[in-house]
Amino acid sequence: GADDSLSKEVSLPHLLARVAALFRRTEAMLSLTEEKLIKCGPLKIDMNRLTVKWTEQLIDLTLTEFWIVYSLAKHPGHVKSRDQLMTEANIVVDNTTITSHVKRIRKKFIELDADFDDIETVYGLGYRWLERSRG
């Protein structure tokens, strides 16, 4: 079950470097298992599971749609250009394709909540997730 070994004649600096590396590896593994949630009103994004919930209901998004929602919601109120959304979704498409993705995302949210209007189009600039207080 060992993941590392040392010879008997190891120098103290080498031993300390190996121990420090093990601690760094343990920290990295623990940070991966921590739950990474983004909450914005009724929106919850789970980065570990790559899932999105709206009012506790799971929304079936494609991976590209997930990254677009994540990009918009991680900084509510900030305008994201189509190029920024492409970069964060790791895709290269034309502007009309980004527009189509946003339309599909809105449609999926509206299927759960007819009053959904949290994605705003900022004419000539891009899109933003609106900051709203909800009761």
N, C-alpha and C positions, 0 to 999 in steps of 0.2 A: 503493500500500500504506500510505499515511499514515493515521493515525487522528486527527490534530490538525494545525493549522497556526497560524502567528502572522504578523502583519504586521511589516514591517521596523522600525517605530517602536514596539516593545513596551517597556513599562517593566520595569525589573529586578524589582520585586515581582510583577508579573503573570507574567513568565517563570518565576520561582521557584514561584509557585502552580501553574502548569501542569505543571512538572516534578514537583512533589510529588504532584499528582493522578495523573500517569502511573505513578509508583512505587506509589501506593496501589492503582491498578487492576491493576498487575502482581502485587503481593502477593496481592490477592484472587483473581486467576486461578490463581496457584500453589497457594493453599490449597485450591481446589476440586479440583485434580488430585492432592493428597496422598491417600494411601490412609488411610481412616478405618476402623479395625477395632476392634471390641470383642471381647475374648476372655474367656470365663468357663468354665474347665474345657474340655470338649469343644465348647462353643458358640463359634461365630465369626459375628459380624455385620459385614457389609461395608456401610457407610453410602453409599458411592459407587454401588454396584450394587443396593442395597436387597435383599440376599440374606442368608440364614441357613443356616449349615452346622452339622450335629451330627456329630461324629466324622468330619469331612471330607466328609460326604454332604450334598448340597443338599436343603433342605426346601422344598417348594412351598407358600409361604404367600401369602395374599391381602395386599393393602397394609395393611388394618386389622390383620390378624394380625401382620404384620411390626412395626408400630408398637407393638402390645401387648407383643410379645416384647422389642423394644428398650427400652421403658419399664421393664419388669421387670428386664432383665439389665444395664442400665447402672449400677444401684446394687444389686448382689446383697445380699440380706438385708433390704432396706428394703421395708416393706409399702406397696403402692400401692392406693389405694381405687379403686372402680369409676369414680368421677368423674374421678380423676386419669388413669386409663387412657383414658377417653373423650376427655379434653382432649388427651392426647398422640397419640391415634389420629385426632384431628380429626373425631370423630363425636359425634352426640347420639342416644343410644338409651336404652332402659330397662335396669335392672340385670340382668334375665334375659338380655338380648342379650349383654352383656359375659360373663356366665357361659357362654353358648353358644359364644362365640368362644374362651374359655379351654379349654373342653372339646375343641373342634376342634383347637386348637393342641396340646394334650396328646396327642390321638389321632395327629396327624401325627408327633410325636416318638417315640411308642411304636411306630409302624410301623417305625422305624429301630432303635429300642433298647427292647426289652421291659422293661428295668429303669428306664426314664426316670421320674423322680419329682422333677424339679428345680423345678417350679412348685407352691408350697404355697398352699392356701387358708387364710387366717387368718379364722376365723369372726367375722362381724360387721364386719370391717374391709376385707378385699380379698384381694390375692394378693401373693406375693413369690417372687423367684427365689432358690433356696437357694444359699448359698455352700458349696461342697464341694471338697475336694481329691481329685483323681482321678489315678490313676497311669497 
